Amino acid sequence: MCLHGITEHRVRIRYSEVIDLDLSGFDVLAELAIGLAGFSGVLIVLIKPSGGFSPPEHVRLINLVYSSLGVTFLAILPYGFSGIGFDSSTSWRIVGLIGSLYTVGGLLFIPIRVLMLRKDFPDLFPWRLFFVQTLLHTAASILCVLVLLDLSSTPSRLYFFALFLLLVHAAIVYVRILLFRRD
């Protein structure tokens, strides 16, 4: 009887740790990001049916795909780590590490390309837009680092907000591709 009680208690703890990963809303973010990536594919075909992109279009498309598909994959990560045997804290730290690496990688690549193109195309890459997009991406990186360092009692909310900021970033890029281009 005592052994059964201990086993039952461990099962409850293990079950509650898996359930403790608050994943509400991550599926919605993933679906929105997939939709944005899908619409961008249609947009690409409609804008350039003959193929070939100018350097600004190429950077914008890389930025859009990186952000929107990044949100998709990063939103799926918590589901993958929720049932493989780690406790809640360890799962969120791993998710935070992967999110941090991804967002910092984007910060090292995309703004540099935009700054190089801004010299030749200042009207397509205005300073305000550059700062807003870089700030959104930086804030997402910082939030992922906070999740990695386990500095919050609600890592799912921090991570969700980080992905939301990346989705806003992707939406801005999408609108810019759609409305602001050179013919």
Secondary structure, 3 states (H helix, E strand, C coil): CHHHHHHHHHHHHHHHHHHHCCCCCHHHHHHHHHHHHHHHHHHHHHHCCCCCCCHHHHHHHHHHHHHHHHHHHHHHHHHHHCCCCCCHHHHHHHHHHHHHHHHHHHHHHHHHHHHHHHCCCCCCCCHHHHHHHHHHHHHHHHHHHHHHCCCCCCHHHHHHHHHHHHHHHHHHHHHHHHHCCCC
